[in-house]
Amino acid sequence: MAALSEAAVREARVEAALAGLDLTQRVGQLNQRLLGWRAVERRNRHWQLTDEGRREIGRWSGLGAIYGLMRADGWSGRSWANGVTPDDRVEVVALVQAAVRDANPCGIGALVVEEAPHGHQGLGGTILPQNLAVAATWNPELYERACAAVASELASSGVDLALVSGLDILRDPRWGRCEETFGEDPLLSSALVRAAVHGMQGRSGERLARDGVGVVLKHLAAQGEAVGGRNGQSATIGERDLREIHLPPVEAGIKAGALGMMAAYNDIDGVPCCANRWLLQTWLRDEQGFDGIVVADGMAVDQLLPLTGSVTDAGKRALLAGVDMSLWDEGFTTLAESARRSEEVDAAVTRAARRVLRVKDRLGLLPTMPQIGEECERIALRGDLGSALKRTTRLSSELAAQCLVPLKGHLPTARLTSPGVDVVVIGPNADDLDCFLGDYVAPLRPGERTTVLDRLRSGIDGKIRLALSVEDGFEGAVSSADVVIAVLGGTSRRSYGDEFDVNGAAIATQASCGEGADLADTHLPGGQDELIRRVGGLARGHVCSVVVAGRPHVLKEVLDASDSALWAGYAGPHGPAAVVAALRGLTVPTGRLPFTVPSSPTVVPVRYNDRWSPTDTYRDLAEPVLLPFGHGSESHWSATLSDSGDTVELVVRIPDGTAAIVPVFVRQSGGDARPRLRKLVDLARIDRGGDHRFVLPRDVILPAGSGFRSAEVLVGDQTIGTIADG
């Protein structure tokens, strides 16, 4: 008798577990109601389950998943005083898993789920640059290594699934969650999504249940398209734009093997993503072959109430549309009741539970029923937390250095390195580290805060002064300085005094970016345009502006008043060091913008890959674009193009020893739809010069359709040649 394949053994194990669960227990596998930080508490220096945690575990005879055991921020209320520290992680996870397994008739563990949009949102966790800053590196390889290190940290802490941002496309700078995107281009976003999945799970999933974690990508789909940049509202687009702009990163994640997708809050043409059968079944599973789980965003199932009229029907509608697991809502808790009345719902519950159990099996949560000590040993086999944190620190620093984008002029390195230089530092972000971190971060350890001002004082041999615009000596300080460094921008900092919605989005906050911080006016907040205009009029020395931001702000006043300017995005905790290293000439900023910078807030949205040019459209503003997508470091190259029929070969030569980001665009004509102004078809980051060869299928170069088709091929802004049918 032939031995069963590994896949058959896995499936048999899943079916055996499924057969051992009654209806309520199967529904329990689909629920992720419990906020993890409310499930445990520390008493007498040891952690134990809370009454709420025990009740939820007992209700379902186990748990499908538990969210945010280690989360620490203003919403959770957890801090270094009362949260789960790195030293506590294994103890806390082992405690919960042992209770969950003991309550379950088959000994099935819970999926331990943590936020990891750019690092780990836990005390002592890694913070990488926020996604929009990562996109400015154009370096998927480095990002993959960073994600691999973050996964090692999570795995060694007992985490099973990481919630990772990356599917959203930046379509409107008014949207507060621009920072969570990889910019406005689907190809660049797809490359970075693929890197995240490969880094965390392994190229073929080989890290799962070992030193990696499963990835749930968010958000599916078109959340960045919401009207007016209003978070979670309607995306009024057709299927063509949905497929061309918003779904390619999802496809990349599927092909990379992501275990899960998170269905978004927004609706597409009126149908909420959590109730969209076409999106979650026809496209995702039937067309793309996705076999993982679909998780609803927080409270998104209950938000179907205006559509369904009852919480019970909301849960049923989401399940039948293709949602497998909920997050914090009540709708999925009613599924047993609905299943008893409907064979269709009962079959859907079983189908979803099977998918959840398959994921659990891949993550090692099915077969055993260890006690607390054995669970600790299982986690210990997944890696060493201390070693992982050292790697993530180094890689976060490398990303921070590469995400810096030169916007204008040459940095004042010669002046800053002159002994006795007089430097005045201004701006709301000059002596602030939190502004570099972005949303979804835990508080840093006490003493870990180093700002741009701190780095200048420790690295420059001269007089370094912080000048506040409200002080009497401000004008004299600015006018007499050799160099004025203006650290401007926004912040996504959430404080412990902020007010939060039931899903964790900020309601009352000083943050100017992040979830819950949509803006009608995308000028720099807090009168910064007036400040830099004033500085430009006063300064006799060099004015250098550093923009720390999570969205494309209008920067016209900044560029007009500055001799040089640098975009830093949310470069993470190592951002200040990276900025000052660039100012001192220790590193060369090599980033390129992953978005379009508008010249006025009244012209948005404006994207490089729109179908119509915005230039000369408005009578009162000739040029709506201030800086184009891809603007940044100067690169020198030569290129040749050859057409072999099925493929097009492009060879780009970079001077030896030179770092360059090489974007390959096409400007198409013909096809079945009006072509976009430009389309990114390939990219490469070259760190040491030399020749780089791109081989592109002809159908990638030319537009889709029949009849006349042609395309100019460009490297950056330089046209290399034209490819045409016939």
C-alpha positions as CSV (number, residue, x, y, z in Angstrom):
1,M,0.0,0.0,0.0
2,A,1.5,3.3,-1.1
3,A,2.3,5.8,1.6
4,L,0.1,8.9,1.8
5,S,1.5,12.2,0.5
6,E,2.2,14.9,3.0
7,A,-0.8,16.8,1.7
8,A,-3.0,13.8,2.2
9,V,-1.7,13.4,5.7
10,R,-2.4,17.0,6.5
11,E,-5.9,16.8,5.0
12,A,-6.7,13.7,7.0
13,R,-5.5,15.4,10.2
14,V,-7.7,18.5,9.4
15,E,-10.8,16.3,8.7
16,A,-10.2,14.4,11.9
17,A,-10.1,17.6,13.9
18,L,-13.2,19.0,12.1
19,A,-15.1,15.8,12.9
20,G,-14.3,16.2,16.6
21,L,-16.0,19.6,16.8
22,D,-19.7,20.2,17.3
23,L,-21.5,23.2,15.6
24,T,-20.7,25.6,18.4
25,Q,-17.1,24.6,18.5
26,R,-16.8,25.0,14.7
27,V,-18.3,28.5,15.0
28,G,-15.8,29.2,17.7
29,Q,-13.0,28.5,15.2
30,L,-14.3,31.4,13.1
31,N,-14.4,33.9,15.9
32,Q,-11.6,36.3,16.9
33,R,-13.7,38.4,19.4
34,L,-11.4,38.7,22.3
35,L,-9.0,41.6,22.6
36,G,-5.9,39.9,23.7
37,W,-4.7,42.5,26.2
38,R,-8.0,42.0,28.1
39,A,-7.5,38.2,28.3
40,V,-4.5,38.3,30.6
41,E,-3.4,40.3,33.7
42,R,-0.3,40.3,35.9
43,R,-0.7,39.5,39.5
44,N,2.0,39.0,42.0
45,R,4.7,39.1,39.2
46,H,3.0,36.3,37.3
47,W,0.5,36.4,34.4
48,Q,-2.9,34.7,34.6
49,L,-6.1,34.6,32.6
50,T,-8.7,37.2,33.3
51,D,-12.4,36.3,33.9
52,E,-13.2,37.7,30.4
53,G,-10.5,35.5,28.9
54,R,-11.8,32.4,30.7
55,R,-15.4,33.1,29.7
56,E,-14.5,33.5,26.0
57,I,-12.5,30.3,25.9
58,G,-15.2,28.4,27.7
59,R,-17.9,29.8,25.4
60,W,-16.3,28.1,22.3
61,S,-14.4,25.3,24.0
62,G,-11.3,26.9,22.7
63,L,-10.6,29.9,20.4
64,G,-10.3,30.4,16.7
65,A,-7.8,33.2,17.2
66,I,-6.7,35.8,19.8
67,Y,-5.8,39.2,18.6
68,G,-3.2,41.6,20.2
69,L,-2.0,39.8,23.3
70,M,1.1,41.9,23.1
71,R,-0.4,45.1,21.6
72,A,0.6,48.3,23.5
73,D,-0.6,51.8,22.6
74,G,-3.2,54.4,23.6
75,W,-6.2,52.3,22.5
76,S,-5.2,49.2,24.4
77,G,-4.0,51.2,27.4
78,R,-1.0,48.9,27.7
79,S,2.4,50.4,28.4
80,W,5.7,49.5,30.0
81,A,3.9,49.8,33.3
82,N,1.3,47.1,32.6
83,G,1.8,45.5,29.3
84,V,3.5,42.3,28.0
85,T,7.2,42.9,27.8
86,P,9.6,40.9,25.7
87,D,10.6,38.8,28.7
88,D,6.9,38.1,29.3
89,R,5.9,37.0,25.8
90,V,6.5,33.3,25.9
91,E,4.9,33.0,29.4
92,V,1.8,34.8,28.3
93,V,1.4,32.9,25.0
94,A,2.0,29.6,26.7
95,L,-0.6,30.4,29.4
96,V,-3.3,31.2,26.8
97,Q,-2.5,28.3,24.5
98,A,-2.5,25.8,27.3
99,A,-6.0,27.0,28.4
100,V,-7.3,27.0,24.8
101,R,-6.0,23.5,24.1
102,D,-7.3,22.2,27.4
103,A,-10.8,23.5,26.7
104,N,-10.9,22.0,23.2
105,P,-11.9,18.4,22.7
106,C,-9.3,18.0,20.0
107,G,-6.5,20.0,21.7
108,I,-6.6,22.6,19.0
109,G,-4.6,25.8,19.8
110,A,-5.5,29.4,19.0
111,L,-4.0,31.4,16.2
112,V,-2.0,34.1,18.1
113,V,-2.4,37.2,15.9
114,E,-0.4,40.4,16.2
115,E,-0.3,43.7,14.3
116,A,2.8,43.9,12.2
117,P,2.2,46.6,9.6
118,H,5.8,47.8,9.8
119,G,7.4,45.8,12.6
120,H,5.7,44.5,15.7
121,Q,3.3,46.6,17.7
122,G,4.4,45.2,21.0
123,L,6.6,46.5,23.8
124,G,10.2,46.2,22.7
125,G,9.1,45.2,19.2
126,T,10.9,46.1,16.1
127,I,9.7,49.3,14.3
128,L,10.6,49.5,10.6
129,P,10.1,52.6,8.5
130,Q,6.4,52.9,7.6
131,N,5.4,51.4,4.3
132,L,5.4,54.7,2.3
133,A,8.9,55.3,3.4
134,V,9.9,51.7,2.5
135,A,8.5,52.2,-1.0
136,A,10.9,55.2,-1.5
137,T,13.8,52.7,-1.2
138,W,12.6,50.8,-4.3
139,N,14.4,47.9,-2.7
140,P,12.3,44.7,-2.3
141,E,15.4,42.6,-1.5
142,L,16.3,44.7,1.6
143,Y,12.7,44.8,2.7
144,E,12.4,41.0,2.4
145,R,15.4,40.6,4.7
146,A,13.8,43.0,7.2
147,C,10.5,41.2,7.1
148,A,12.3,37.9,7.6
149,A,13.9,39.3,10.7
150,V,10.6,40.6,12.0
151,A,9.1,37.2,11.5
152,S,11.9,35.7,13.5
153,E,11.1,38.1,16.4
154,L,7.4,37.2,16.2
155,A,8.0,33.4,15.9
156,S,10.3,33.4,18.9
157,S,7.5,35.2,20.8
158,G,4.9,32.5,20.0
159,V,3.1,34.5,17.3
160,D,1.4,32.6,14.5
161,L,-0.1,35.2,12.2
162,A,1.1,38.7,11.4
163,L,-1.4,41.4,10.1
164,V,0.6,43.1,7.4
165,S,-0.4,46.2,5.4
166,G,0.5,46.5,1.8
167,L,-2.6,45.8,-0.5
168,D,-3.9,49.4,-0.4
169,I,-2.8,51.8,-3.2
170,L,-2.3,55.5,-2.5
171,R,-4.9,57.2,-4.7
172,D,-5.8,60.3,-2.6
173,P,-3.4,62.2,-0.3
174,R,-6.3,63.3,1.9
175,W,-6.7,59.7,3.2
176,G,-5.1,59.3,6.6
177,R,-3.8,55.8,5.9
178,C,-1.6,56.8,3.0
179,E,1.4,55.9,5.2
180,E,0.3,52.2,5.2
181,T,0.6,52.0,1.4
182,F,3.6,51.3,-0.8
183,G,2.6,54.4,-2.9
184,E,0.5,54.9,-6.0
185,D,1.9,52.3,-8.3
186,P,0.6,48.7,-8.4
187,L,3.9,47.1,-9.7
188,L,6.1,48.7,-7.0
189,S,3.4,47.7,-4.4
190,S,3.3,44.2,-5.7
191,A,7.1,43.8,-5.5
192,L,7.1,44.9,-1.9
193,V,4.0,42.7,-0.9
194,R,5.8,39.7,-2.5
195,A,8.9,40.6,-0.5
196,A,6.9,40.8,2.8
197,V,5.3,37.4,2.3
198,H,8.5,35.7,1.2
199,G,10.4,37.2,4.1
200,M,7.9,36.2,6.7
201,Q,6.8,32.8,5.5
202,G,9.8,31.8,3.3
203,R,9.8,31.5,-0.5
204,S,7.7,28.3,-0.4
205,G,6.3,28.5,3.2
206,E,9.2,26.6,4.7
207,R,9.5,29.0,7.7
208,L,5.9,28.4,8.8
209,A,5.7,26.8,12.3
210,R,9.4,27.3,12.6
211,D,11.2,30.6,12.6
212,G,8.6,32.4,10.5
213,V,4.9,33.4,10.8
214,G,1.9,33.3,8.5
215,V,0.9,36.6,6.8
216,V,-2.6,38.1,6.6
217,L,-2.4,40.9,4.0
218,K,-4.6,43.9,4.4
219,H,-6.8,45.3,3.0
220,L,-8.8,43.7,0.2
221,A,-9.6,45.8,-1.8
222,A,-9.6,49.4,-3.2
223,Q,-9.7,51.0,0.2
224,G,-7.3,53.7,-1.0
225,E,-9.9,54.7,-3.7
226,A,-12.5,55.9,-1.2
227,V,-14.3,59.1,-2.3
228,G,-12.7,62.2,-1.0
229,G,-10.0,60.2,0.9
230,R,-12.5,59.4,3.5
231,N,-11.5,56.2,5.3
232,G,-13.7,53.1,4.7
233,Q,-16.1,54.8,2.4
234,S,-17.2,54.1,-1.2
235,A,-14.8,53.2,-4.0
236,T,-16.6,54.3,-7.1
237,I,-14.5,52.6,-9.8
238,G,-15.1,50.1,-12.6
239,E,-13.8,46.6,-12.9
240,R,-11.0,47.7,-15.2
241,D,-9.4,50.1,-12.7
242,L,-10.0,47.6,-9.9
243,R,-8.1,44.9,-11.8
244,E,-5.3,47.2,-13.1
245,I,-4.6,49.3,-10.0
246,H,-5.9,47.6,-6.8
247,L,-5.8,43.8,-7.4
248,P,-2.2,43.3,-8.7
249,P,-0.7,43.5,-5.1
250,V,-3.3,40.9,-4.0
251,E,-2.3,38.6,-6.9
252,A,1.3,39.0,-5.9
253,G,0.5,38.1,-2.3
254,I,-1.5,35.0,-3.5
255,K,1.3,33.8,-5.7
256,A,3.8,34.4,-2.9
257,G,1.7,32.1,-0.7
258,A,0.1,34.4,1.9
259,L,-2.0,32.4,4.3
260,G,-4.7,35.1,4.7
261,M,-6.3,38.2,3.3
262,M,-8.2,40.8,5.3
263,A,-11.4,42.1,3.8
264,A,-11.6,45.9,3.9
265,Y,-14.2,48.3,5.4
266,N,-15.1,50.1,2.1
267,D,-17.7,49.2,-0.4
268,I,-17.0,48.8,-4.2
269,D,-19.8,50.2,-6.3
270,G,-22.0,50.0,-3.2
271,V,-21.2,46.4,-2.2
272,P,-19.1,46.2,1.1
273,C,-16.0,44.1,0.7
274,C,-17.1,41.9,3.6
275,A,-20.3,41.1,1.7
276,N,-18.8,40.9,-1.8
277,R,-19.2,37.4,-3.3
278,W,-17.6,38.4,-6.5
279,L,-14.5,39.8,-4.8
280,L,-14.1,37.1,-2.1
281,Q,-15.2,34.0,-4.0
282,T,-15.4,34.5,-7.8
283,W,-12.2,36.5,-8.2
284,L,-10.2,35.5,-5.1
285,R,-10.8,31.8,-5.0
286,D,-12.2,30.8,-8.4
287,E,-10.0,33.0,-10.6
288,Q,-6.9,33.3,-8.4
289,G,-7.0,29.9,-6.7
290,F,-6.5,31.4,-3.2
291,D,-6.9,28.6,-0.6
292,G,-6.1,30.6,2.6
293,I,-8.5,32.3,5.0
294,V,-10.3,35.6,4.6
295,V,-10.4,37.7,7.8
296,A,-12.8,40.6,8.2
297,D,-11.4,43.9,9.4
298,G,-12.2,45.0,12.9
299,M,-16.0,45.3,13.4
300,A,-16.5,45.3,9.6
301,V,-19.1,42.4,9.8
302,D,-21.2,44.4,12.3
303,Q,-20.9,47.4,10.0
304,L,-23.0,45.5,7.5
305,L,-26.0,46.3,9.7
306,P,-27.4,49.1,7.4
307,L,-27.4,46.5,4.6
308,T,-28.8,43.5,6.6
309,G,-31.1,45.0,9.2
310,S,-29.8,42.7,12.0
311,V,-26.5,41.6,13.5
312,T,-27.5,38.0,12.9
313,D,-28.0,38.6,9.2
314,A,-24.8,40.6,9.0
315,G,-22.8,37.6,10.2
316,K,-24.6,35.3,7.8
317,R,-24.1,37.7,4.8
318,A,-20.4,38.0,5.5
319,L,-20.0,34.2,5.9
320,L,-21.8,33.4,2.7
321,A,-19.9,36.1,0.8
322,G,-16.6,34.4,1.7
323,V,-15.4,35.7,5.1
324,D,-13.9,32.9,7.2
325,M,-13.0,34.7,10.4
326,S,-14.3,37.8,12.1
327,L,-12.5,40.4,14.2
328,W,-14.1,41.7,17.4
329,D,-17.7,41.7,16.0
330,E,-20.9,40.1,17.3
331,G,-22.2,38.9,13.9
332,F,-20.1,35.8,13.8
333,T,-21.1,34.8,17.3
334,T,-24.7,34.2,16.0
335,L,-23.7,31.8,13.2
336,A,-24.6,28.6,15.1
337,E,-28.2,29.9,15.4
338,S,-28.2,30.7,11.6
339,A,-26.7,27.3,10.8
340,R,-29.4,25.5,12.7
341,R,-32.0,27.2,10.4
342,S,-30.2,26.9,7.1
343,E,-28.3,24.0,5.5
344,E,-26.4,26.6,3.3
345,V,-25.1,28.4,6.4
346,D,-24.3,25.1,8.1
347,A,-22.2,24.0,5.1
348,A,-20.5,27.4,4.9
349,V,-19.6,27.2,8.6
350,T,-18.0,23.8,8.0
351,R,-16.2,25.0,4.9
352,A,-14.8,28.1,6.8
353,A,-13.8,26.0,9.8
354,R,-12.0,23.6,7.5
355,R,-10.0,26.5,6.0
356,V,-9.1,27.8,9.5
357,L,-8.0,24.3,10.6
358,R,-5.8,23.9,7.5
359,V,-4.0,27.1,8.4
360,K,-3.7,26.0,12.0
361,D,-2.2,22.7,10.8
362,R,0.4,24.4,8.7
363,L,1.3,26.4,11.8
364,G,1.6,23.4,14.1
365,L,-1.5,24.1,16.2
366,L,-3.5,20.9,15.6
367,P,-2.0,17.6,16.7
368,T,-0.8,18.0,20.3
369,M,-2.1,19.1,23.6
370,P,0.9,20.4,25.6
371,Q,0.8,21.8,29.1
372,I,2.4,25.2,29.8
373,G,5.9,23.9,30.1
374,E,5.7,22.0,26.8
375,E,4.2,25.0,25.0
376,C,7.2,27.1,26.1
377,E,9.5,24.5,24.7
378,R,7.6,24.6,21.4
379,I,8.0,28.4,21.1
380,A,11.7,28.1,22.1
381,L,12.3,25.9,19.1
382,R,11.1,28.7,16.8
383,G,14.1,30.9,17.5
384,D,15.9,33.3,19.8
385,L,14.2,36.7,20.5
386,G,17.4,38.5,21.4
387,S,19.2,37.5,18.1
388,A,16.1,38.4,16.1
389,L,15.9,41.9,17.6
390,K,19.6,42.6,16.8
391,R,18.9,41.7,13.1
392,T,15.8,43.8,12.9
393,T,17.5,46.8,14.4
394,R,20.3,46.7,11.9
395,L,17.9,46.2,8.9
396,S,15.5,48.9,10.1
397,S,18.5,51.3,10.1
398,E,19.5,50.3,6.6
399,L,15.9,50.9,5.4
400,A,15.9,54.3,7.0
401,A,19.0,55.3,5.2
402,Q,17.7,54.2,1.8
403,C,14.3,55.8,2.1
404,L,15.6,59.4,2.1
405,V,14.6,61.2,-1.1
406,P,16.4,64.4,-2.2
407,L,13.7,66.8,-3.3
408,K,15.8,69.9,-4.2
409,G,19.3,71.1,-4.4
410,H,22.5,69.9,-2.7
411,L,22.6,69.3,1.0
412,P,24.8,71.7,3.0
413,T,27.4,69.1,3.9
414,A,30.4,71.4,3.4
415,R,29.0,74.1,5.6
416,L,28.0,71.6,8.3
417,T,31.4,70.0,8.5
418,S,33.2,73.3,8.9
419,P,34.4,73.8,12.5
420,G,32.5,76.3,14.4
421,V,29.5,76.3,12.1
422,D,26.4,78.1,13.4
423,V,23.3,75.9,12.9
424,V,19.8,76.9,13.8
425,V,17.2,74.0,13.9
426,I,13.5,74.9,13.7
427,G,10.2,73.2,13.1
428,P,7.8,71.0,15.0
429,N,9.6,67.8,14.3
430,A,13.1,69.0,15.2
431,D,13.2,67.6,18.7
432,D,10.7,64.8,18.3
433,L,11.2,61.2,17.6
434,D,7.6,60.0,17.6
435,C,6.9,61.9,14.4
436,F,9.3,59.4,12.6
437,L,7.5,56.3,13.8
438,G,4.1,56.3,12.1
439,D,0.9,54.7,13.3
440,Y,0.6,51.2,14.8
441,V,3.6,51.4,17.1
442,A,4.1,50.6,20.7
443,P,5.8,53.1,23.1
444,L,9.6,52.9,23.0
445,R,11.6,52.0,26.1
446,P,12.4,55.0,28.3
447,G,15.7,56.5,27.2
448,E,15.4,55.3,23.6
449,R,14.4,58.6,22.1
450,T,17.0,60.3,19.9
451,T,15.9,63.3,17.7
452,V,17.4,65.2,14.8
453,L,18.4,67.9,17.2
454,D,20.2,65.3,19.4
455,R,22.0,63.8,16.5
456,L,23.1,67.2,15.2
457,R,24.4,68.2,18.6
458,S,26.4,65.0,18.9
459,G,27.7,64.9,15.3
460,I,28.4,68.5,14.4
461,D,31.4,70.5,15.6
462,G,29.7,73.8,16.0
463,K,27.0,75.9,17.6
464,I,23.7,74.0,17.4
465,R,20.6,76.0,18.5
466,L,16.9,75.1,18.6
467,A,14.9,78.2,17.7
468,L,11.2,78.4,18.5
469,S,9.2,80.8,16.3
470,V,7.5,82.3,19.3
471,E,10.7,83.4,21.0
472,D,12.0,86.9,20.9
473,G,15.4,85.9,19.5
474,F,14.0,83.8,16.6
475,E,14.5,86.3,13.8
476,G,18.1,87.1,14.9
477,A,19.0,83.5,15.2
478,V,17.7,82.6,11.7
479,S,19.3,85.6,10.0
480,S,22.7,85.0,11.5
481,A,22.9,81.2,11.1
482,D,25.3,79.6,8.5
483,V,22.7,76.8,8.1
484,V,19.0,76.6,9.0
485,I,17.6,73.1,9.2
486,A,13.8,73.0,9.2
487,V,12.4,69.7,10.3
488,L,8.8,69.9,9.1
489,G,5.9,67.6,8.4
490,G,3.2,65.7,10.3
491,T,2.8,63.0,12.9
492,S,0.7,59.9,13.4
493,R,1.5,59.7,17.1
494,R,-1.4,58.5,19.2
495,S,-1.3,59.4,22.9
496,Y,-2.7,57.7,25.9
497,G,-5.1,60.6,26.3
498,D,-6.6,60.3,22.8
499,E,-10.2,59.1,22.2
500,F,-10.6,56.0,20.1
501,D,-13.5,54.3,18.1
502,V,-14.5,50.7,18.8
503,N,-12.1,49.5,16.1
504,G,-9.1,51.4,17.4
505,A,-9.2,54.3,14.9
506,A,-8.5,57.7,16.5
507,I,-11.5,60.0,17.0
508,A,-10.0,62.8,19.1
509,T,-6.2,63.1,18.5
510,Q,-3.5,65.6,17.7
511,A,-2.2,63.3,15.0
512,S,-2.3,64.7,11.4
513,C,-2.0,61.3,9.7
514,G,-2.9,57.7,10.3
515,E,-6.1,55.8,10.7
516,G,-8.9,58.3,11.6
517,A,-6.8,61.3,10.5
518,D,-8.2,62.1,7.0
519,L,-7.6,65.7,6.0
520,A,-9.5,68.1,3.7
521,D,-6.4,70.3,3.4
522,T,-3.1,68.6,2.6
523,H,-0.9,71.7,3.3
524,L,1.6,71.1,6.1
525,P,-0.4,71.3,9.3
526,G,0.0,73.9,12.0
527,G,1.0,77.0,10.0
528,Q,4.3,75.4,8.8
529,D,4.0,77.0,5.3
530,E,4.0,80.4,7.0
531,L,6.9,79.4,9.2
532,I,9.1,78.3,6.3
533,R,8.1,81.3,4.2
534,R,9.2,83.5,7.1
535,V,12.5,81.6,7.5
536,G,13.2,81.9,3.7
537,G,12.8,85.7,4.0
538,L,15.1,86.0,7.0
539,A,17.9,83.5,6.3
540,R,21.2,84.6,4.9
541,G,22.7,81.1,5.1
542,H,21.6,77.8,3.6
543,V,18.1,76.7,4.4
544,C,17.6,72.9,4.3
545,S,14.2,71.4,4.9
546,V,13.5,67.9,6.0
547,V,10.0,66.7,5.5
548,V,8.8,63.9,7.9
549,A,5.4,62.8,6.7
550,G,3.1,59.9,6.0
551,R,1.2,61.4,3.0
552,P,2.0,63.6,0.0
553,H,1.7,67.1,1.4
554,V,1.7,70.2,-0.7
555,L,5.3,71.4,-0.5
556,K,5.4,74.4,-2.7
557,E,6.2,76.9,0.1
558,V,8.9,74.5,1.4
559,L,10.6,74.2,-2.0
560,D,10.4,77.9,-2.7
561,A,11.9,78.9,0.6
562,S,14.6,76.2,0.8
563,D,18.0,75.8,-0.8
564,S,17.8,72.1,-0.4
565,A,15.1,69.7,0.8
566,L,14.9,66.0,1.8
567,W,11.8,63.8,2.2
568,A,12.2,61.3,5.1
569,G,8.7,59.9,5.3
570,Y,8.2,58.0,8.5
571,A,11.7,56.6,8.5
572,G,11.3,54.8,11.9
573,P,13.4,55.1,15.1
574,H,16.6,55.3,13.1
575,G,15.2,58.1,11.0
576,P,17.0,61.0,12.8
577,A,20.3,59.2,12.6
578,A,19.8,58.6,8.9
579,V,18.9,62.2,8.2
580,V,21.9,63.6,10.0
581,A,24.2,61.1,8.4
582,A,23.0,62.3,5.0
583,L,23.4,66.0,6.1
584,R,27.0,65.3,7.2
585,G,27.8,63.5,3.9
586,L,28.3,60.1,5.5
587,T,25.6,58.6,3.3
588,V,24.1,59.7,0.0
589,P,20.3,59.9,-0.2
590,T,19.2,57.5,-3.0
591,G,15.4,57.3,-2.7
592,R,12.7,58.1,-5.2
593,L,9.2,59.3,-4.5
594,P,6.6,56.5,-4.7
595,F,3.8,59.1,-5.2
596,T,3.0,62.3,-7.0
597,V,3.3,65.6,-5.0
598,P,0.4,68.0,-5.9
599,S,1.0,71.7,-6.2
600,S,-2.2,72.6,-4.5
601,P,-4.7,70.7,-2.2
602,T,-7.5,71.7,-4.6
603,V,-6.3,69.5,-7.4
604,V,-6.2,66.1,-5.7
605,P,-6.4,63.4,-6.5
606,V,-3.7,63.5,-9.2
607,R,-1.6,60.4,-10.1
608,Y,1.2,59.7,-12.6
609,N,-0.8,56.8,-14.0
610,D,-4.0,58.6,-14.6
611,R,-5.4,58.4,-18.2
612,W,-5.6,62.2,-18.7
613,S,-3.0,64.9,-18.1
614,P,-4.0,67.5,-15.5
615,T,-1.7,70.1,-17.0
616,D,-3.4,73.2,-18.3
617,T,-6.8,71.9,-17.2
618,Y,-7.5,74.5,-14.6
619,R,-7.6,78.2,-15.6
620,D,-6.3,79.3,-12.2
621,L,-3.4,76.7,-11.9
622,A,-1.4,75.7,-15.0
623,E,0.5,72.8,-13.4
624,P,-1.2,70.7,-10.7
625,V,1.9,68.5,-10.3
626,L,4.7,69.9,-8.1
627,L,6.9,66.8,-8.1
628,P,6.3,63.7,-10.2
629,F,6.2,60.0,-9.2
630,G,9.8,58.7,-9.2
631,H,11.3,62.1,-8.5
632,G,14.5,61.8,-6.4
633,S,18.1,60.9,-6.6
634,E,19.9,61.8,-9.8
635,S,21.1,58.8,-11.8
636,H,23.2,58.6,-14.9
637,W,22.8,55.7,-17.3
638,S,22.8,54.7,-20.9
639,A,20.5,52.1,-22.3
640,T,19.8,50.0,-25.4
641,L,16.6,48.3,-26.5
642,S,16.0,45.3,-28.7
643,D,12.8,43.6,-29.9
644,S,13.0,39.8,-30.4
645,G,9.3,39.3,-31.1
646,D,7.9,37.6,-28.0
647,T,10.1,39.6,-25.6
648,V,11.8,43.0,-25.4
649,E,15.3,43.3,-24.0
650,L,16.5,46.4,-22.3
651,V,20.1,46.8,-21.1
652,V,20.8,49.7,-18.8
653,R,24.5,50.6,-18.0
654,I,25.2,52.3,-14.7
655,P,28.7,53.8,-14.0
656,D,30.8,51.5,-11.9
657,G,30.5,52.2,-8.1
658,T,27.2,54.2,-8.6
659,A,24.0,53.5,-6.8
660,A,20.8,54.0,-8.9
661,I,17.1,53.2,-8.9
662,V,16.1,52.3,-12.4
663,P,12.4,52.6,-13.2
664,V,11.3,51.3,-16.6
665,F,8.1,52.9,-17.9
666,V,6.0,52.6,-21.0
667,R,3.9,55.3,-22.7
668,Q,1.3,53.2,-24.6
669,S,-0.9,53.9,-27.5
670,G,-3.9,51.9,-28.9
671,G,-5.5,48.9,-27.3
672,D,-9.1,48.5,-26.0
673,A,-9.1,51.4,-23.5
674,R,-7.6,54.8,-23.2
675,P,-4.0,54.3,-22.2
676,R,-2.5,55.6,-19.0
677,L,-0.1,58.6,-19.2
678,R,2.7,56.2,-18.1
679,K,2.9,52.7,-16.7
680,L,5.7,51.2,-14.6
681,V,6.6,47.8,-16.1
682,D,9.8,46.9,-14.2
683,L,12.3,48.3,-11.7
684,A,15.7,47.6,-10.2
685,R,17.9,49.1,-7.5
686,I,21.5,48.8,-8.5
687,D,24.0,49.6,-5.7
688,R,27.4,49.3,-7.4
689,G,26.9,50.1,-11.0
690,G,27.4,47.8,-14.0
691,D,25.0,46.5,-16.6
692,H,21.4,45.4,-15.7
693,R,19.3,43.4,-18.2
694,F,15.5,43.6,-18.3
695,V,13.6,41.0,-20.3
696,L,10.0,41.9,-20.7
697,P,7.2,40.0,-22.4
698,R,5.9,41.9,-25.4
699,D,2.4,41.9,-24.0
700,V,3.6,43.7,-20.9
701,I,5.0,46.5,-23.0
702,L,2.1,46.9,-25.3
703,P,-1.5,47.7,-24.2
704,A,-4.1,45.0,-24.0
705,G,-6.4,44.6,-26.9
706,S,-6.4,44.3,-30.7
707,G,-5.8,46.6,-33.6
708,F,-3.1,49.3,-33.5
709,R,-0.7,49.0,-30.5
710,S,2.6,50.7,-29.7
711,A,4.6,51.9,-26.7
712,E,7.5,54.2,-26.0
713,V,9.9,52.6,-23.6
714,L,11.5,54.9,-21.0
715,V,14.1,54.6,-18.4
716,G,13.2,57.3,-15.9
717,D,12.3,60.2,-18.1
718,Q,14.5,59.2,-21.0
719,T,12.9,57.6,-24.0
720,I,14.9,54.6,-25.2
721,G,12.9,53.4,-28.1
722,T,9.4,52.4,-29.5
723,I,7.8,49.0,-29.8
724,A,4.8,48.5,-32.1
725,D,2.8,45.7,-33.6
726,G,3.5,44.9,-37.2
